[in-house]
Amino acid sequence: MSGWAIKAMADTPNGHNRGSGGSSSGRDRTGVFRRNPDGGIPDKVERLYRPAPPEDGPAEAGSAEAAEPTRRASPVDGESAPRRPASRSGGRVYDGSGRARRERQRRARRFRNVSVVVLVLLVVAPMVFYFWSDSRLQRVDALPDYEGRPEDQPGTTYMIVGSDSREGLTEDDMDTLRTGSAEGKRTDTIMVLYVPDDGKPSIISVPRDSYVEIPGIGANKINAAFAEALGGGPSVLVQSFEQASGVRIDHYVEIGFAGFVDIVDAVGGVEMCPEEPLEDPKAGLDIEAGCQTMDGPTALGYVRTRATIRADLDRIQRQREFFSALVSEATSPATLLNPFQSVPLVVNGTETFSVDEDDHLMDLARMALAMGDSPTTTAVPIGSTPTLDVGSVVLWDETRSEEMFSAMRNGEEIPESALQD
């Protein structure tokens, strides 16, 4: 190519060597873009790096604001404006020492530690206390399966046995409580708490002189089924009642003299209102008529005495009434929310209660809640009280007792016609 042709091509303006004005007279041989008064690509490129105008209008030429550069790119055509950064007047202050960061870390650690302590107090500690208390329950094999045992039935039944065991009592205690010093244990109290699937719970007293057939012993008073001297015990007592009634027992609870006294004292005593004064030196009881708060020793004498006209029948009625009042007091908010009463109650109760091997503290709690629900108090209907070769016994009313037991077997509320005063 000739020299004049090369020179002509260099002098011709094009898109790759454009002057500041877009013409040959204003072109810059250095190749640096200059602002084009008519706009175009250089103007758009420059707008990307142009400082944003202040909010109160364009700054005057030569001012500090107009000359101050910004790192924020202005929006190009068709794009939305970027969000303006928030003012730092109320935000974090960086002093270069890291003091603020360390303070935030300390606050985070304090919050974490407090949260862990609260979690332990609200969740872990109660769980540990529950399992510890459950492990203190005395367990016996009271509900073994045997041939001919009733099948599972609707509703729930608890056999509650008050034994005359002196375990845990010193000689001074036995003198104070007038318990005597007999070895072994027998039962003065047999009750069944029945909770139907639908309806009101019932506390049913089983007269200790009820004449029934006892496995391995023969026909005798039902309390003989519990006597260790005759080869009885919890399982024999449960089996005797199940075979005589056809009602399956689901849970077993037993408490001795010492446990009874401790529980009454743990709740601060129980208020009872006997209609007449009671005095029984054998039971260590001497109280006036009228409402009064009974402590542990007084309560024990109150549920044991037979120094009344109907003797054992009056006693089982007092036992039902007192036990119901005791459970109501133990499950009241005033007791449960007071750690000085609720904790000793659980500690004393779990140490002295005997339950079946498959029963747990939760079963006792369910029993207490059912008994605190104003249950009906009654007894197995009595037909007659003849004297046989084993002494004076109680024979159940066949018709009414069967009406009661039939309702229990079917998970129904016991009808009023089957209730015994």
Helices and strands as residue ranges (DSSP letters): H 3-11, G 24-26, H 41-47, H 64-67, H 99-119, I 120-124, H 125-136, E 138-140, E 156-163, H 171-177, E 187-195, E 202-205, E 211-214, E 218-221, G 222-226, G 228-230, H 234-245, E 251-255, H 257-266, E 270-272, E 278-280, G 281-283, E 285-287, E 292-294, H 296-304, H 312-330, H 333-336, H 339-352, E 353-356, H 361-371, E 376-379, E 382-384, E 387-388, E 391-392, E 395-396, H 398-409, G 416-418
